[in-house]
Amino acid sequence: MNEYEVFAKAFRCTPSMAESIVKRIRERVGREVPMSEMLNAIKKIPPTRLSTDTLVIRLQKNSGTAKPARKVNDDDVDDDFEPEEAEEGEEAPVRKAPSAARTRTSAAKRPTGLSAQVDDMLQKNWTQARALGMNPPNISVDQFVRQTQSKVGEPKPGVARVLSAVQKLSKKDVLITPNLAADEIIETDELR
């Protein structure tokens, strides 16, 4: 497997897309970054946090360069790759802390309250599943809740009931999916 295929596998894209992404990353870093350095940086980023932004930040940190401001070009917008890339034509935000490295779009969609608790439990479960070679669902917490609610049917369970089901399932050694959460809610209802 060549380096572009390894890169493509990590970013879940085609090798031809990987070439254009690598070119864009090198432009943003501001130097000709060897593929071996990129692949080593990718290994240090958790799969759930891997994006072009996190990779650029990691590569800049490795070389000790500051993050340069980006100019808006028509070529910068790539609707087919990542949702956060489409709105990224503005200057890069000032980096305050490692957690502030997220783009504005992902920070705006961050769940709150009960949804945040569901999201935390799902991310832990799905990270463990990926480490074991499983393929967990690639959906947001809102999609997870909606799919669970649709599987349960009427009356539609609230986020609190979905959270309760996810908590019970997290104590078991299973991959948590919307179907499994729905089954847990239905079984709980039948016992009442």
C-alpha positions in Angstrom: 0.0 0.0 0.0 1.5 3.4 -1.0 1.5 6.4 1.3 -1.5 8.1 -0.5 -3.6 4.9 0.0 -2.7 4.9 3.7 -3.7 8.6 3.9 -6.9 7.9 1.9 -7.8 5.1 4.3 -7.3 7.4 7.4 -9.4 10.2 5.8 -11.9 7.8 4.3 -11.6 9.1 0.8 -10.2 8.0 -2.6 -6.5 8.1 -3.4 -7.1 10.8 -6.0 -8.9 12.9 -3.4 -6.0 12.3 -1.0 -3.6 13.9 -3.4 -5.6 17.1 -3.5 -6.1 17.1 0.3 -2.3 16.6 0.8 -1.6 19.5 -1.5 -4.0 21.7 0.4 -2.5 20.7 3.7 1.0 21.5 2.5 -0.2 24.9 1.4 -1.8 25.6 4.8 1.3 24.4 6.7 3.4 26.7 4.6 6.1 24.2 3.7 6.7 21.0 1.8 5.7 18.4 4.4 7.0 14.8 3.6 4.2 12.2 3.5 6.0 10.2 6.2 5.7 13.1 8.6 2.0 13.5 7.7 1.3 9.8 8.3 3.1 9.9 11.7 1.1 13.0 12.7 -2.2 11.2 11.6 -1.3 8.3 14.0 -1.1 10.7 16.9 -4.6 12.1 16.3 -7.6 10.1 17.5 -9.8 8.9 14.6 -12.8 10.8 16.0 -10.9 14.1 15.9 -9.0 13.6 12.6 -9.7 16.4 10.1 -7.5 18.6 7.9 -7.6 21.3 10.6 -6.3 19.0 13.3 -3.6 17.6 11.0 -2.5 21.1 10.0 -2.3 22.2 13.6 -0.3 19.0 14.5 2.2 19.5 11.6 2.6 23.2 12.5 3.2 22.3 16.1 5.9 19.7 15.0 7.7 22.3 12.9 7.3 25.1 15.4 5.7 27.5 12.9 2.7 29.7 13.7 -0.6 29.2 11.9 -0.7 31.6 9.0 -3.9 33.4 8.1 -5.6 32.0 5.0 -6.8 34.0 2.0 -10.1 33.2 0.4 -9.9 31.4 -2.9 -12.5 29.7 -5.0 -10.3 26.6 -4.9 -10.4 26.4 -1.1 -14.0 25.3 -1.0 -14.4 21.6 -1.4 -18.1 20.6 -1.0 -17.4 16.9 -1.5 -14.9 16.3 1.3 -15.8 17.5 4.8 -18.7 19.7 5.9 -16.4 22.0 7.9 -14.3 22.7 4.8 -17.1 24.4 3.0 -17.4 27.3 5.5 -13.7 27.7 6.1 -12.9 30.6 3.8 -12.3 33.0 6.6 -9.1 33.8 8.5 -8.1 31.1 10.9 -9.3 31.8 14.5 -6.7 32.6 17.1 -5.8 29.4 18.9 -6.3 29.8 22.6 -6.0 26.2 23.8 -5.9 22.7 22.2 -9.7 22.4 22.7 -10.3 25.7 20.8 -8.8 24.1 17.6 -12.3 23.1 16.5 -13.9 24.9 13.6 -16.8 27.2 14.1 -19.2 24.8 12.5 -18.4 21.8 14.8 -18.3 24.1 17.9 -21.8 25.4 17.0 -23.2 21.9 16.7 -21.8 20.7 20.0 -24.7 19.0 21.9 -25.7 20.3 25.3 -27.5 18.8 28.4 -28.8 15.3 28.0 -27.6 15.1 24.4 -24.1 15.9 25.6 -24.2 13.0 28.1 -25.5 10.7 25.3 -22.7 11.9 23.0 -20.0 11.4 25.6 -21.1 7.8 26.3 -21.5 7.0 22.6 -18.0 8.5 21.7 -16.4 6.3 24.5 -18.2 3.2 23.3 -17.5 3.8 19.6 -13.8 4.6 20.2 -13.4 1.3 22.0 -15.3 -0.4 19.2 -13.0 1.1 16.6 -9.9 0.0 18.6 -11.3 -3.6 18.5 -11.8 -3.4 14.8 -15.5 -2.9 14.8 -17.4 -0.4 12.6 -19.6 1.8 14.8 -22.3 4.0 13.2 -20.9 7.3 11.8 -23.8 9.6 12.9 -24.3 12.6 15.2 -26.0 12.3 18.6 -29.1 14.0 17.1 -29.3 11.4 14.4 -28.8 8.6 16.9 -31.6 9.9 19.1 -34.0 10.4 16.1 -33.2 6.9 14.8 -33.7 5.4 18.2 -37.1 7.2 18.6 -38.3 6.1 15.1 -37.4 2.4 15.9 -39.3 2.6 19.2 -42.4 4.1 17.6 -45.2 5.8 19.5 -45.2 7.1 22.1 -41.9 8.6 21.1 -39.3 8.4 23.9 -37.6 11.6 25.0 -33.8 12.1 25.1 -33.8 11.2 28.8 -35.2 7.7 28.0 -32.6 7.3 25.2 -29.9 8.4 27.7 -31.1 5.8 30.2 -31.0 3.1 27.6 -27.5 4.1 26.5 -26.3 4.1 30.2 -27.6 0.6 30.6 -26.0 -0.6 27.4 -22.7 1.1 28.3 -22.4 -1.2 31.3 -22.6 -4.2 29.0 -19.9 -5.2 26.6 -21.8 -4.3 23.4 -21.5 -1.9 20.5 -24.2 0.7 21.1 -26.5 1.3 18.0 -29.8 3.0 17.6 -31.5 -0.4 17.2 -30.0 -1.7 20.4 -31.0 1.4 22.3 -34.5 1.1 20.9 -34.7 -2.6 22.0 -33.6 -1.6 25.5 -36.3 1.0 25.7 -39.0 -1.4 24.5 -37.9 -4.1 26.9 -37.9 -1.6 29.8 -41.5 -0.6 28.8 -42.6 -4.2 28.7 -41.4 -4.8 32.3 -43.4 -1.9 33.6 
